[in-house]
Amino acid sequence: MASAFFGLYGCVMAALSSTLGVDFGTSNSAAGVAVDGKPHLIDIEQGEQTLPTAVFFDFDEKQIVYGRPAQAALIGGDEGRYMRALKSLLGTSLMRESRMLLGKRMDFIAIVGRFLGEVKARAEAATGQQFDRALSGRPVMFHSSDPARNAQALTDLTECYYAAGFNDVRFMPEPEAAALANRAYLAPGDLGLIVDIGGGTSDFTLFRQQGEAGIDILGSNGLRLGGTDFDRQLSLSHVMPYLGMGSDIKHEFGGNTHVAPQSMFADLATWQKIPFLYTRETRRAAQDLARHAVQPEVLARLVTVLEDELGHDLAFAVEAGKIAANNPNGTALPEIKLDMLERGLHLPLPAAMMAATLAEMAGKIGVVAQDTVDQAGMKTEDINKLIFVGGSSLMGVVDVALRRAFPKAEVHQAAALTGVVDGLALAAATAFD
């Protein structure tokens, strides 16, 4: 049955473009179309305009579930494999690695393709319209420090859209889409800077409002740093030491010690790498560390996390602690709650502590924002409006860094999770003209 969207615009749907605007995000995804020159987002999950970019391979039911049900399956302890932050794998060798899932060998091109295919199918079911083409958002830079990986990421994402069943795909930088959608917040002649902080990247677009003539894009820039990096840093700084990171390990022969290797802890703190840790070899390595540890009870927690596959549970706990610490109106002391690992193990995360942990990252974001303006030949004092989009733009530490960099600009908090897809929906109508 068509959604309320179709019921309201049923008379218009036949005239819709066959191009779907898709915001494939690290943490959340969305899709939309333009109706009468305005963006309309499609409910791609019941009653929701955004879909968590999460996949769960249910081993018992032999099926794949997506979005919030995928998260619920993980939290409910269902037998299977959970994956999140798949966008961060684009451009890496991991995209081409295959593994057995539900009796089939799949690489991550196929897995991401299935997710995008689900978005396509849900959009078509909701609107009664077939979408053969996609206008996809993309970061300004997938990999800001590696041009080869940056180029490969776009190749990978293109293949994913074809695997999803689209006949063609074009791309639009995500902050440019946000500029198109948020131009009304500027007066003609004003200079605006889009600050798009998502799950995996920070992107910026400087644009001038041209009144009836639209907008003039003056420059875009990006940095591979986002909300999942915040989670990773908080986990490394505040959680992983409780699992043995930094612990002394006794040599098998003699009385000397060495520090536990950090690589396993670094991967456990990284959303997209967690599924790769559940191997016989990794579990055996953790057991060896615990056996030779000066404090074996600490490393025993690491063994438990790997054997019980609690990596994503830890990551969700860190994310929840981050959100609580970022809420100025919260009444309870912000904590990272690790009850799934050990009853009563709550790690305090007051706002000041979190800000100190993330200050260096926020500083890097501020520097790249300033570079965007400098490269366009403008000055920071010329900027009239800062427009924040992306879920991680709501972080107080980011707000402070950007206000410090652009003290004369007025700040506008746009729709955090839909600021990009609105622009993609608008641009999709003419993307293939």
Secondary structure, DSSP 8 states (H G I E B T S, - for coil): ---HHHHHHHHHHTTS-SEEEEE--SSEEEEEEEETTEEEE--SBTTBS-EESEEEEETTTTEEEESHHHHHHHHTT-SEEEEE-GGGGTTSGGGG-EEEETTEEEEHHHHHHHHHHHHHHHHHHHHS----EEEEEE-S-SSTT-HHHHHHHHHHHHHHHHHTT-SEEEEEEHHHHHHHHTGGGS-TT-EEEEEEE-SS-EEEEEEEE-GGG-EEEEEEEEES--HHHHHHHHHHHHTGGGGTTT-EEE-SSSS-EEE--SHHHHHHTSGGGGGGG-SHHHHHHHHHHHHHBSSHHHHHHHHHHHHTT-HHHHHHHHHHHHHHHT-TT--S--EEE-TTTSTT-EEE--HHHHHHHHHHHHHHHHHHHHHHHHHTT--GGG--EEEEESGGGG-HHHHHHHHHH-TTSEEEE--TTTHHHHHHHHHHTTTT-
